[in-house]
């Protein structure tokens, strides 16, 4: 019998003979689909992603370049700064979050939402990183920089979203699944394109394309972000072939090889090869939690500012997050404030602080399951009973009273019409580029988009790249001009 010797792998004690057995079946799984079920069982017990590999400063597109200079900023802080100063990020200020862009009353847009998500994400990341550093003091993993990775990923998580909120995503997808775009299915599939990438268009997958694709005239590697930041953005780490009823996926076919390269280098567990499917990168859970916290609370606060709900109802919903002595303290503090907006702001900040701690604790309590790919659900869905029930109540209220409000539906209807019309015009143009009108229209497109590719799939992607990158205002202005509704003064 082989002696049972302990082997330390990233602070997990695994028996030597068990580790050898697990790795044997992992190799078998990668080589033979018949071992999928067995490997999944083995993997959940013995195979873990390793923090020393997961937290990597390697940059996409610059893998062979090593910078020996001493920098005042960490590599992840450089990711953050690079995003802050980028044009796609600045354009988020004119993209709808939920409500129409602000007039006299401020409501959140994609840019302010992303900044707030980054702030919350950094707090959760720092909390988790500090705890892991204390738990694993001898590890070489950069736990102290975990907050910076998450913050950068949070800034980028919405970069791929088209104008007019989620209705923009729906408009692009349904153009190909229900509209005129259906006619192109045979051509795309004939040249090996993945049709589901178009019918299930996903802003998350589009963000990875924006950050990694080498557009014409741009450098290799796109934004040249660190592997860890890029992996933290991929909320659904599988191809569109596995998108299912929710129509969610993490990367287009054009970026599949890039993501596979990143995932394999970081040691992310691969679940299936064809269609490609990975376990989630651990920090994705933190980015997702920050997003969940912000959009839920901020949407209710915005609805209050727009008088879509009463102050009494807003306070009632927010107070449900607390109980016992904490609830008594919150109520006492509310009595010191007379300004209504200040009351709501205090409750919002108190809730965020509580949820940051709750989500961080869920991550730490389930670290083992997260690292072996067996953790189920999101961090927010596993918090303690009282705030979880309050979160569910807020979600139900928002669906019924906010997301179906006249103001929200009106912008969705307008956005749907504008994007559908733009897709119709530009896709006609790329199919008949020598026609007079097509030539004029395509001259409006920046040269970075490959509208004249020999591949119909690449030309369609170029059109979507162009339209999804537009702000609400630019899309509306272009729509008016090409439909003749707005004629420039001569």
ABEGO torsion letter per residue (X at the ends): XBBBBBBBBGGBBBBAAAAAAAAAAAAAAAABAAAAAAAAAAAAAABBBBAAAABBABBBGAAABBBABBBABBAAAAAAAAAAABAAAAAAAABBAABBBBBABBBBBAAAAAAAAAAAAAAAAAAAAAAAAAABAABABBAAAAAAAAAAAAAAAAAABBBGEAAAAAAAAAAAAABAAAAAAAAAAAAGBBAAAAAABBAAAAAAAAAABBBBGBBBGEAGBBAAAAAAABABBBBAAAAEAAGBBABBAAAAAAAAAAAAAAGBBBABAOBBBBBBBAAAAAAAAAAAAAAAAAAAAAAAAAGABBAAAAAAAAAAABBEAAAAAAAAAAAABABAAAAAAAAAAAAAAAAAAAAAAAAAAAAAAAAAGABBEBAAAABBAAAAAAAAAAAAAAAAAAAABAAAAAAAAAAAAAAAAAAAAAAAAAABAABAAAAAAAAABBAABBAABABAAAAAAAAAAAAAABBAAAAAAAAAAAAGABBBBX
